[in-house]
Amino acid sequence: MSFWNRIPVISRVAQRSRAFRHIMRALKLFLPMLQDVFSGRYRPVPWSAFVWMALALAYLISPLDLIPDVILLFGLVDDVFIVGWLLTRVDASLADYRAWKGIWDAEEDSGS
C-alpha cells in the first residue's frame, strides 16, 4: 500500500475518480457496442449491460425515488449515486467488448 493510499481523504478521492472513469467509459462504449451488436459485428450479446443500462434509465425517468426529488439537494444526490453505481455495472459488463475492441484498462493490467 502506498503512502498516499494511507491518507483517508486521498484514498477516498482516488476511489471516486476511479468510479467516475468507469462511468464515463460505460457511457462512451455503450452506443458503439449497440451499433456493433445490431449490425452483427459483435457476438455474444452482453445482455447484462442492456439490463443495467435499462435500470439506470428507468431510475432516472421514474417518478419513484429512494429520496424524492422534492427534497432539493438530497433528492438529486441519490439519483447521482444510484445511476452512477448502475453505470459502473454497465462498465463491468462491457469488459469482453472492450477486449474485443482492443481497449485495455491500465487498472486490469496492474491487477488493482
C-alpha positions as CSV (number, residue, x, y, z in Angstrom):
1,M,0.0,0.0,0.0
2,S,1.4,3.3,-1.0
3,F,1.9,6.3,1.3
4,W,-0.9,8.3,-0.4
5,N,-3.5,5.5,0.0
6,R,-3.0,5.5,3.8
7,I,-4.4,9.0,4.0
8,P,-8.2,8.6,4.1
9,V,-9.1,11.7,2.1
10,I,-6.7,11.0,-0.7
11,S,-7.8,7.3,-0.8
12,R,-11.5,8.3,-1.0
13,V,-10.8,10.8,-3.8
14,A,-8.9,8.1,-5.7
15,Q,-11.7,5.6,-5.3
16,R,-14.3,8.2,-6.6
17,S,-12.1,9.2,-9.5
18,R,-11.8,5.5,-10.4
19,A,-15.6,5.2,-10.3
20,F,-16.0,8.3,-12.4
21,R,-13.7,6.8,-15.0
22,H,-15.8,3.7,-15.1
23,I,-19.0,5.7,-15.5
24,M,-17.6,7.8,-18.4
25,R,-16.1,4.7,-20.1
26,A,-19.5,3.0,-19.9
27,L,-21.3,6.0,-21.4
28,K,-18.7,6.2,-24.2
29,L,-18.8,2.5,-25.1
30,F,-22.5,1.7,-24.8
31,L,-23.6,3.3,-28.1
32,P,-20.8,1.9,-30.2
33,M,-21.5,-1.5,-28.6
34,L,-25.2,-1.2,-29.6
35,Q,-24.2,-0.4,-33.2
36,D,-21.8,-3.4,-33.3
37,V,-24.4,-5.8,-31.8
38,F,-27.3,-4.6,-34.1
39,S,-25.1,-4.8,-37.2
40,G,-24.0,-8.3,-36.2
41,R,-20.3,-7.5,-35.8
42,Y,-20.1,-8.3,-32.1
43,R,-21.4,-11.5,-30.6
44,P,-22.2,-12.7,-27.9
45,V,-24.8,-10.0,-26.9
46,P,-23.9,-8.5,-23.5
47,W,-27.4,-8.8,-22.1
48,S,-26.3,-7.7,-18.6
49,A,-25.1,-4.4,-20.0
50,F,-28.5,-3.9,-21.6
51,V,-30.2,-4.7,-18.3
52,W,-28.0,-2.4,-16.2
53,M,-28.4,0.5,-18.7
54,A,-32.2,0.0,-18.8
55,L,-32.3,0.1,-15.0
56,A,-30.3,3.3,-14.9
57,L,-32.5,5.0,-17.5
58,A,-35.7,3.7,-15.8
59,Y,-34.4,5.1,-12.4
60,L,-33.7,8.5,-14.0
61,I,-37.1,8.9,-15.6
62,S,-39.2,7.2,-12.9
63,P,-41.1,9.4,-10.5
64,L,-40.3,6.9,-7.8
65,D,-37.0,7.6,-5.9
66,L,-35.4,6.5,-2.7
67,I,-35.3,10.1,-1.8
68,P,-37.9,12.3,-3.6
69,D,-36.6,15.0,-5.8
70,V,-38.7,17.5,-4.0
71,I,-36.1,17.4,-1.3
72,L,-33.8,19.5,-3.4
73,L,-30.2,18.6,-2.8
74,F,-30.7,15.1,-1.3
75,G,-33.2,14.1,-3.9
76,L,-30.7,14.7,-6.7
77,V,-27.8,13.3,-4.9
78,D,-29.4,9.8,-4.5
79,D,-30.1,9.9,-8.3
80,V,-26.4,10.6,-9.0
81,F,-25.2,7.8,-6.7
82,I,-27.6,5.2,-7.8
83,V,-27.3,5.9,-11.5
84,G,-23.5,6.1,-11.1
85,W,-23.4,2.7,-9.4
86,L,-25.6,1.2,-12.2
87,L,-23.3,2.7,-14.8
88,T,-20.2,1.1,-13.1
89,R,-22.1,-2.2,-13.5
90,V,-22.6,-1.4,-17.2
91,D,-18.9,-0.8,-17.5
92,A,-18.1,-4.1,-15.8
93,S,-20.5,-5.9,-18.2
94,L,-18.6,-4.4,-21.2
95,A,-15.2,-5.9,-20.3
96,D,-15.5,-8.6,-23.0
97,Y,-16.5,-5.9,-25.5
98,R,-13.5,-3.7,-24.5
99,A,-11.2,-6.7,-25.1
100,W,-12.8,-7.4,-28.5
101,K,-12.3,-3.7,-29.5
102,G,-8.7,-3.8,-28.2
103,I,-9.3,-1.3,-25.5
104,W,-7.2,-2.2,-22.5
105,D,-7.6,-0.9,-19.0
106,A,-4.4,0.0,-17.1
107,E,-6.2,-1.0,-13.8
108,E,-6.8,-4.5,-15.1
109,D,-3.2,-4.8,-16.3
110,S,-1.8,-3.7,-12.9
111,G,-4.2,-6.1,-11.0
112,S,-5.9,-3.4,-8.9
